[in-house]
Amino acid sequence: MNIACAKEIKTHEYRVGLTPSNVKEYVGNGHKVFIEEGAGEAIGFLDEHYEKNGAKIVDKKELFDKAELIIKVKEPLEEEYEYFKEGQILYTYLHLAADERLTKMLLSKKISSIAYETIRLGNSLPCLAPMSMIAGRLSVFEAAKYSQKTYGGSGVLLSGIPGVQKGKVVIVGGGVVGINAAQIALGAGAEVSILDINTQRLAYIDQIFNMRVHTYYSSKANLLNLLEDADVVIGAVLIPGAKAPKVINKEDLVHMKKASILVDVAIDQGGCFGTSRATTHDEPIYELDGILHYCVANMPGCVAKTSTIALTDTTLAYGLKIANRGFKEASLSDEALLQGVNTHKGLLTYEAVSKAFNIPYTEASKALA
Ligand SMILES: NC(=O)c1ccc[n+]([C@@H]2O[C@H](COP(=O)([O-])OP(=O)(O)OC[C@H]3O[C@@H](n4cnc5c(N)ncnc54)[C@H](O)[C@@H]3O)[C@@H](O)[C@H]2O)c1
């Protein structure tokens, strides 16, 4: 199969879908690999490193012309739509429930798409988890930075010092992002609370943190109580494949302290705060009703080297399966991969996306049959 790795064009997105050593694996399995020129340059993966492992370096047009399987990191942006051709396979993060235009493009061009974030192994999302770990950890570093007065924050040091109150970090959603945010926030000395709708998850969190975090059921009343005192609120909820539920609305902001910070990590799924709008690493924050909002949709992009290695460690095995067995057989033979299929031959195969845009839904196994 012709494997094509496109250069990312989102603002300050330096990750790349294949590392030079990944190329060696694909080539060793009998595939041809094309890399867009400069795709990994920003993180030290130079064109010559890819070439040394058997890839051909090409421009964007040739890349998409040759591609059977396109490997990326982020969802295609509108400037990229024109390059796609009917029947190609796209393997990348898609977050379609937050992007109707992209959904329609994939359907009209009959692209077979697999979204990293909906590949599901039992209860885990193996291709989302490494990025969630990174975003969760970064969320606290960013919050600590924007708590500084010089960055428009409230002037609170999250750790406090002996004799001075610690900063209060409230995390909504105790999944992978939430736990990783809690690890860093606790490590920084902050006082940490986590809310989740899954009480088993709360019990697990209580155990792994040895009772050092406060856990709460995620009811509106509990959240409003915590908001009053919070210095940082991290939004980390997820209903897989669906638009994020809004846990805080505009009218709730009056309960918060001035210059406290909302970090909406779930912004890639549409955001879990009613006042969130996606921002970029160029201008990551904005202020609304006296509250700072940090809503960068590709947080791991700023630690692109760590993120690329972590991501490709999990995407490689599924990518090889698609290349070796073909899209249909690979997806039908692997339940985790089948759940990653979002579109095929003009059919929408992910139920939560069909509900978001009122587009008819076809089960992936039926669309592939
Ligand atoms: N912005 C970025 O750069 C970036 C990077 C990685 C992940 N993410 C996003 O972060 C979000 C969280 O990802 P994750 O991997 O931690 O997911 P996860 O599935 O591991 O955890 C989500 C948690 O949210 C909980 N939840 C659902 N609804 C809730 C509610 N109303 N109140 C409280 N908790 C609720 C679930 O029970 C679950 O424990 C996702 O939207 C993901 O796409 C964003």
The ligand as a MOL file (V3000), in Angstrom:
LIG
                    3D

  0  0  0     0  0            999 V3000
M  V30 BEGIN CTAB
M  V30 COUNTS 44 48 0 0 0
M  V30 BEGIN ATOM
M  V30 1 N -7.2280 20.0350 24.1120 0
M  V30 2 C -6.3940 19.0450 23.8480 0
M  V30 3 O -5.3200 19.2640 23.3130 0
M  V30 4 C -6.7430 17.6380 24.2630 0
M  V30 5 C -5.7680 16.6320 24.2950 0
M  V30 6 C -6.1290 15.3560 24.7320 0
M  V30 7 C -7.4440 15.1080 25.1160 0
M  V30 8 N -8.3670 16.1120 25.0300 0 CHG=1
M  V30 9 C -9.7660 15.9310 25.4090 0
M  V30 10 O -9.8790 15.8500 26.8300 0
M  V30 11 C -11.1380 15.2540 27.1300 0
M  V30 12 C -10.9610 14.1830 28.1980 0
M  V30 13 O -10.2260 13.0940 27.6560 0
M  V30 14 P -9.8650 11.7920 28.5330 0
M  V30 15 O -8.9330 10.9910 27.7110 0
M  V30 16 O -9.5000 12.1860 29.8950 0 CHG=-1
M  V30 17 O -11.2660 11.0380 28.5620 0
M  V30 18 P -11.6640 9.8470 29.5630 0
M  V30 19 O -12.7330 9.0810 28.8650 0
M  V30 20 O -10.4640 9.1330 30.0610 0
M  V30 21 O -12.2920 10.6190 30.8020 0
M  V30 22 C -13.4540 11.3780 30.7200 0
M  V30 23 C -14.1190 11.3680 32.0780 0
M  V30 24 O -15.1950 12.3270 32.0390 0
M  V30 25 C -16.2090 11.7990 32.8710 0
M  V30 26 N -17.4390 12.5380 32.6130 0
M  V30 27 C -18.3180 12.4380 31.5980 0
M  V30 28 N -19.3050 13.3410 31.7500 0
M  V30 29 C -19.0390 14.0220 32.9180 0
M  V30 30 C -19.6630 15.0790 33.6250 0
M  V30 31 N -20.8170 15.6340 33.1810 0
M  V30 32 N -19.0950 15.5290 34.7680 0
M  V30 33 C -17.9460 14.9930 35.2370 0
M  V30 34 N -17.2970 13.9720 34.6060 0
M  V30 35 C -17.8380 13.5090 33.4570 0
M  V30 36 C -16.2350 10.3180 32.5060 0
M  V30 37 O -16.9160 9.5560 33.4920 0
M  V30 38 C -14.7260 10.0070 32.4500 0
M  V30 39 O -14.2150 9.5610 33.6960 0
M  V30 40 C -11.6570 14.7170 25.7760 0
M  V30 41 O -12.5890 15.6120 25.2450 0
M  V30 42 C -10.4300 14.6750 24.9250 0
M  V30 43 O -10.7250 14.7340 23.5310 0
M  V30 44 C -8.0300 17.3570 24.6100 0
M  V30 END ATOM
M  V30 BEGIN BOND
M  V30 1 1 1 2
M  V30 2 2 2 3
M  V30 3 1 2 4
M  V30 4 1 4 5
M  V30 5 2 4 44
M  V30 6 2 5 6
M  V30 7 1 6 7
M  V30 8 2 7 8
M  V30 9 1 8 9
M  V30 10 1 8 44
M  V30 11 1 9 10
M  V30 12 1 9 42
M  V30 13 1 10 11
M  V30 14 1 11 12
M  V30 15 1 11 40
M  V30 16 1 12 13
M  V30 17 1 13 14
M  V30 18 2 14 15
M  V30 19 1 14 16
M  V30 20 1 14 17
M  V30 21 1 17 18
M  V30 22 2 18 19
M  V30 23 1 18 20
M  V30 24 1 18 21
M  V30 25 1 21 22
M  V30 26 1 22 23
M  V30 27 1 23 24
M  V30 28 1 23 38
M  V30 29 1 24 25
M  V30 30 1 25 26
M  V30 31 1 25 36
M  V30 32 1 26 27
M  V30 33 1 26 35
M  V30 34 2 27 28
M  V30 35 1 28 29
M  V30 36 1 29 30
M  V30 37 2 29 35
M  V30 38 1 30 31
M  V30 39 2 30 32
M  V30 40 1 32 33
M  V30 41 2 33 34
M  V30 42 1 34 35
M  V30 43 1 36 37
M  V30 44 1 36 38
M  V30 45 1 38 39
M  V30 46 1 40 41
M  V30 47 1 40 42
M  V30 48 1 42 43
M  V30 END BOND
M  V30 END CTAB
M  END
